[in-house]
Amino acid sequence: MRTIKDYIVLSLKGVAMGAADVVPGVSGGTIAFISGVYEELLNTISSVNLQALKTLKNDGLKAAWSHINGNFLVALFLGMGISFVSLAKAVTYFLEYHPIQLWSFFFGLVLASIIYVGKQVEKWDVLSIVGLITGGVVAYFITVLPPLGDTSASWYVFVSGLIAICAMILPGISGSFILVILGSYKTVMGAITDKDIKILAIFAGGCIVGLLAFSRVLKWLFNNFKNVTIAILTGFLIGSLNKIWPWKETKEFIIDRHGDVLPTVQENLLPGSFAGDNHLMVSILCCIGGAAIIFLMEFAANKLKSK
């Protein structure tokens, strides 16, 4: 039985997941995995099914709420919602004015996540190694795809939500980056900051459909091929490092209908070689800070398990 304190901690984990999902290149699924709620999240989402409706009809609201682990969902998604609304502007600001420091922080976070997630693989056999390589190649390929022009039609926003939510719950694959590739990132972020209920409702509809469908696939994989699945997720994290490397030079770009520049071809540079990077030490400290958060979360999780 969870206490009020437990649900507050869950909401804080949701805040961290939401903050990660706002940034193109970082996955909220990574935070869920590290914070120890990933498998419960998949199981809970998968429990929203026809059986839940039958339970509601036959046994009432309380039994149905318990069936879908409703308190867990509310606590986690409340934290994510708070994070989306409160951090969207802040992340947009840092992406525009302090991008290297922000990407450095998340690079450290994901780098440490690779170590953490990789340690969950119980046995590195041939299948696990193949899964690791496959996950890395797929994730890398996704990071080099050029973004489409801005598309804000209602049906496209719905489809974007359906696709992006699948990435958001996969450690290593960023839902926000998928939105960038699809050309919907600015539309969705703008709807959050402007409180455009119509766009947000359409996007949320796509997310719900995608989440209910894809969570079942992931649950099945965890139940039947857990070791290989975690190895693939580790590969996803490794492959995603290409996208979040802080020091980049834009070689080619397109300008969307809002007048914003969307880079299509970028080249990774050595630290400090970027003309606008006047605070190399700060960037390195941000990277160390991101890694430290993961190790602290792991330490705290182990402490809680030992009690």
C-alpha positions as CSV (number, residue, x, y, z in Angstrom):
1,M,0.0,0.0,0.0
2,R,1.5,3.3,-1.1
3,T,1.5,6.3,1.2
4,I,1.1,10.0,0.4
5,K,4.9,10.3,0.5
6,D,5.2,7.5,-2.1
7,Y,2.8,9.3,-4.4
8,I,4.7,12.6,-4.0
9,V,7.9,10.8,-5.0
10,L,6.0,9.3,-8.0
11,S,4.9,12.8,-9.1
12,L,8.5,14.0,-8.8
13,K,9.6,11.1,-11.1
14,G,6.9,12.2,-13.5
15,V,8.3,15.8,-13.4
16,A,11.7,14.4,-14.3
17,M,10.2,12.3,-17.1
18,G,8.3,15.3,-18.5
19,A,11.4,17.5,-18.4
20,A,13.3,14.9,-20.4
21,D,10.5,14.5,-23.0
22,V,10.4,18.2,-23.6
23,V,13.9,18.2,-25.0
24,P,14.5,16.8,-28.5
25,G,17.1,14.1,-27.9
26,V,16.2,12.8,-24.4
27,S,13.6,10.2,-23.6
28,G,11.3,10.2,-20.6
29,G,11.4,6.4,-20.9
30,T,15.0,6.6,-19.8
31,I,14.1,8.4,-16.6
32,A,11.2,5.9,-16.0
33,F,13.6,3.0,-16.4
34,I,16.3,4.5,-14.1
35,S,13.8,5.6,-11.5
36,G,12.3,2.1,-11.2
37,V,8.8,2.7,-12.6
38,Y,9.2,1.5,-16.2
39,E,7.8,-2.0,-16.0
40,E,5.0,-0.9,-13.6
41,L,4.2,1.9,-16.1
42,L,3.9,-0.6,-19.0
43,N,1.8,-3.0,-16.9
44,T,-0.4,-0.2,-15.8
45,I,-1.0,1.2,-19.2
46,S,-1.7,-2.3,-20.6
47,S,-4.3,-2.8,-17.9
48,V,-6.5,-0.2,-19.5
49,N,-8.5,-2.6,-21.7
50,L,-11.8,-4.3,-22.2
51,Q,-11.4,-6.2,-18.9
52,A,-11.2,-2.8,-17.1
53,L,-14.6,-1.8,-18.7
54,K,-16.1,-5.2,-17.6
55,T,-14.8,-4.6,-14.1
56,L,-16.3,-1.1,-14.1
57,K,-19.7,-2.5,-15.2
58,N,-19.8,-5.5,-12.8
59,D,-17.9,-4.3,-9.7
60,G,-18.0,-0.5,-9.8
61,L,-15.7,2.4,-10.1
62,K,-13.5,1.6,-7.1
63,A,-12.7,-1.9,-8.4
64,A,-12.0,-0.6,-12.0
65,W,-9.8,2.2,-10.6
66,S,-7.8,-0.5,-8.7
67,H,-7.6,-2.7,-11.8
68,I,-5.9,0.1,-13.8
69,N,-3.7,1.2,-10.9
70,G,-5.3,4.6,-11.2
71,N,-3.5,6.3,-8.3
72,F,-0.2,5.4,-9.9
73,L,-1.2,6.9,-13.3
74,V,-2.6,10.1,-11.8
75,A,0.5,10.7,-9.6
76,L,2.9,10.1,-12.5
77,F,1.0,11.9,-15.2
78,L,0.3,14.8,-12.9
79,G,4.0,15.3,-12.5
80,M,4.6,15.0,-16.2
81,G,1.8,17.5,-16.9
82,I,3.3,20.0,-14.4
83,S,6.7,19.6,-16.0
84,F,5.4,20.1,-19.6
85,V,3.6,23.3,-18.7
86,S,6.2,24.8,-16.4
87,L,9.4,23.8,-18.2
88,A,8.4,24.2,-21.9
89,K,9.3,27.9,-21.9
90,A,12.5,27.3,-19.8
91,V,13.7,24.5,-22.1
92,T,12.9,26.5,-25.2
93,Y,14.9,29.4,-23.7
94,F,18.0,27.3,-22.9
95,L,17.8,25.6,-26.3
96,E,18.0,29.1,-27.9
97,Y,20.4,30.9,-25.6
98,H,22.5,28.2,-23.8
99,P,22.2,25.1,-26.1
100,I,25.7,23.7,-25.4
101,Q,25.2,23.7,-21.7
102,L,21.8,22.1,-21.9
103,W,22.9,19.4,-24.3
104,S,26.0,18.8,-22.1
105,F,23.8,18.2,-19.1
106,F,21.6,15.7,-21.0
107,F,24.7,14.1,-22.7
108,G,26.0,13.3,-19.2
109,L,22.6,12.0,-18.2
110,V,22.3,9.6,-21.1
111,L,25.9,8.5,-20.9
112,A,25.4,7.4,-17.3
113,S,22.1,5.9,-18.3
114,I,23.9,3.6,-20.7
115,I,25.9,2.2,-17.8
116,Y,22.8,1.8,-15.6
117,V,20.6,0.2,-18.2
118,G,23.4,-2.0,-19.5
119,K,23.9,-3.4,-16.0
120,Q,20.3,-4.7,-16.0
121,V,21.3,-7.2,-18.8
122,E,21.7,-10.5,-16.8
123,K,23.7,-12.3,-19.5
124,W,25.5,-11.0,-22.5
125,D,25.0,-13.8,-25.0
126,V,25.0,-13.7,-28.8
127,L,21.3,-12.6,-29.0
128,S,21.9,-9.7,-26.5
129,I,25.0,-8.5,-28.3
130,V,23.0,-8.6,-31.7
131,G,20.2,-6.7,-29.9
132,L,22.6,-4.1,-28.6
133,I,24.1,-3.5,-32.1
134,T,20.7,-3.5,-33.7
135,G,19.3,-1.0,-31.2
136,G,22.4,1.3,-31.7
137,V,22.2,1.2,-35.5
138,V,18.4,1.9,-35.5
139,A,18.7,4.8,-33.0
140,Y,21.7,6.3,-34.9
141,F,19.8,6.1,-38.2
142,I,16.8,8.0,-36.6
143,T,19.1,10.7,-35.3
144,V,20.4,11.5,-38.8
145,L,17.0,11.7,-40.5
146,P,16.4,15.3,-41.7
147,P,13.3,17.0,-40.3
148,L,10.3,17.7,-42.4
149,G,8.8,21.1,-42.8
150,D,6.3,22.3,-40.3
151,T,3.0,20.5,-40.6
152,S,0.2,21.6,-38.3
153,A,-2.9,20.0,-39.9
154,S,-5.2,18.4,-37.3
155,W,-4.8,14.8,-38.7
156,Y,-1.0,15.3,-38.8
157,V,-0.9,16.4,-35.2
158,F,-2.8,13.3,-34.2
159,V,-0.5,11.0,-36.2
160,S,2.5,12.8,-34.7
161,G,1.2,12.2,-31.2
162,L,0.6,8.5,-32.0
163,I,4.2,8.0,-33.3
164,A,6.0,10.3,-30.8
165,I,4.4,8.6,-27.7
166,C,5.9,5.3,-28.8
167,A,9.3,6.9,-28.7
168,M,8.7,8.7,-25.5
169,I,8.3,5.4,-23.6
170,L,11.3,3.9,-25.2
171,P,14.6,4.6,-23.3
172,G,17.0,6.2,-25.7
173,I,14.5,7.3,-28.4
174,S,13.3,10.9,-27.9
175,G,9.6,11.6,-28.6
176,S,10.4,15.3,-28.9
177,F,13.1,14.5,-31.5
178,I,10.5,12.4,-33.5
179,L,8.3,15.5,-33.4
180,V,11.2,17.5,-34.8
181,I,11.7,15.0,-37.6
182,L,7.9,15.0,-38.3
183,G,7.9,18.8,-38.3
184,S,5.4,19.0,-35.4
185,Y,7.7,20.1,-32.5
186,K,7.1,23.8,-32.8
187,T,3.3,23.2,-33.2
188,V,3.1,21.1,-30.0
189,M,5.4,23.3,-27.9
190,G,3.6,26.4,-29.1
191,A,0.3,24.8,-28.1
192,I,1.6,24.1,-24.6
193,T,2.9,27.6,-24.1
194,D,-0.1,29.3,-25.7
195,K,-2.6,26.8,-24.0
196,D,-4.2,25.9,-27.3
197,I,-6.7,23.4,-26.1
198,K,-7.7,22.2,-29.5
199,I,-4.2,21.2,-30.7
200,L,-3.3,19.7,-27.3
201,A,-6.5,17.6,-27.3
202,I,-5.8,16.3,-30.8
203,F,-2.2,15.6,-29.9
204,A,-3.2,13.9,-26.6
205,G,-5.7,11.7,-28.5
206,G,-2.9,10.4,-30.8
207,C,-0.7,9.8,-27.7
208,I,-3.4,7.8,-25.9
209,V,-4.1,5.6,-29.0
210,G,-0.3,5.0,-29.5
211,L,0.4,4.5,-25.8
212,L,-2.4,1.9,-25.3
213,A,-1.2,-0.1,-28.4
214,F,2.6,0.1,-28.1
215,S,2.7,-0.5,-24.3
216,R,1.3,-4.0,-24.9
217,V,4.0,-4.8,-27.4
218,L,6.7,-3.7,-24.9
219,K,5.0,-5.6,-22.1
220,W,5.1,-8.7,-24.2
221,L,8.7,-8.2,-25.0
222,F,9.6,-7.7,-21.3
223,N,7.7,-10.8,-20.3
224,N,9.2,-13.1,-23.0
225,F,12.5,-11.6,-24.0
226,K,13.5,-9.3,-21.2
227,N,17.3,-9.8,-21.5
228,V,17.4,-9.1,-25.2
229,T,14.9,-6.2,-24.9
230,I,17.1,-4.4,-22.3
231,A,20.1,-5.0,-24.5
232,I,18.2,-3.4,-27.4
233,L,17.2,-0.4,-25.2
234,T,20.9,0.0,-24.2
235,G,21.7,0.1,-27.9
236,F,19.0,2.8,-28.4
237,L,20.8,4.9,-25.7
238,I,24.2,4.5,-27.3
239,G,22.8,5.4,-30.8
240,S,21.1,8.5,-29.4
241,L,24.4,10.0,-28.2
242,N,25.0,11.2,-31.8
243,K,22.0,13.5,-31.6
244,I,22.7,15.0,-28.2
245,W,26.4,15.6,-28.6
246,P,26.6,19.3,-27.5
247,W,29.1,20.6,-30.0
248,K,27.7,20.7,-33.5
249,E,28.0,22.8,-36.6
250,T,25.0,23.2,-38.9
251,K,25.9,22.5,-42.5
252,E,22.5,22.6,-44.1
253,F,19.1,23.9,-42.9
254,I,15.6,24.7,-44.0
255,I,13.3,27.5,-42.9
256,D,9.8,26.6,-41.9
257,R,6.7,28.7,-42.5
258,H,7.2,30.4,-39.1
259,G,10.6,31.6,-40.1
260,D,12.4,29.3,-37.8
261,V,15.7,27.6,-38.8
262,L,15.6,23.7,-38.8
263,P,19.0,22.1,-39.2
264,T,19.0,19.2,-41.6
265,V,22.7,18.3,-41.7
266,Q,24.9,18.8,-38.7
267,E,28.5,17.8,-38.0
268,N,29.8,16.9,-34.5
269,L,32.8,19.0,-33.4
270,L,35.4,18.6,-30.7
271,P,34.6,20.2,-27.3
272,G,35.6,23.9,-27.3
273,S,35.9,24.1,-31.1
274,F,32.5,25.7,-31.5
275,A,32.7,29.4,-32.1
276,G,30.0,30.2,-29.6
277,D,31.2,28.0,-26.8
278,N,32.9,30.5,-24.4
279,H,32.2,28.4,-21.3
280,L,33.8,25.0,-21.9
281,M,34.3,24.3,-18.2
282,V,30.6,25.1,-17.4
283,S,29.6,22.7,-20.2
284,I,31.8,20.0,-18.7
285,L,30.4,20.6,-15.3
286,C,26.8,20.4,-16.7
287,C,27.8,17.0,-18.3
288,I,29.1,15.8,-14.9
289,G,26.0,17.1,-13.2
290,G,23.8,15.1,-15.6
291,A,25.7,11.9,-15.0
292,A,25.7,12.5,-11.2
293,I,21.9,12.7,-11.1
294,I,21.7,9.2,-12.6
295,F,24.1,7.7,-10.2
296,L,22.4,9.5,-7.3
297,M,19.1,8.1,-8.4
298,E,20.6,4.6,-8.6
299,F,22.1,5.0,-5.2
300,A,18.8,6.2,-3.7
301,A,16.9,3.3,-5.4
302,N,19.3,0.7,-4.0
303,K,18.9,2.2,-0.5
304,L,15.1,2.0,-0.7
305,K,15.4,-1.7,-1.9
306,S,17.6,-2.6,1.0
307,K,15.1,-1.3,3.6
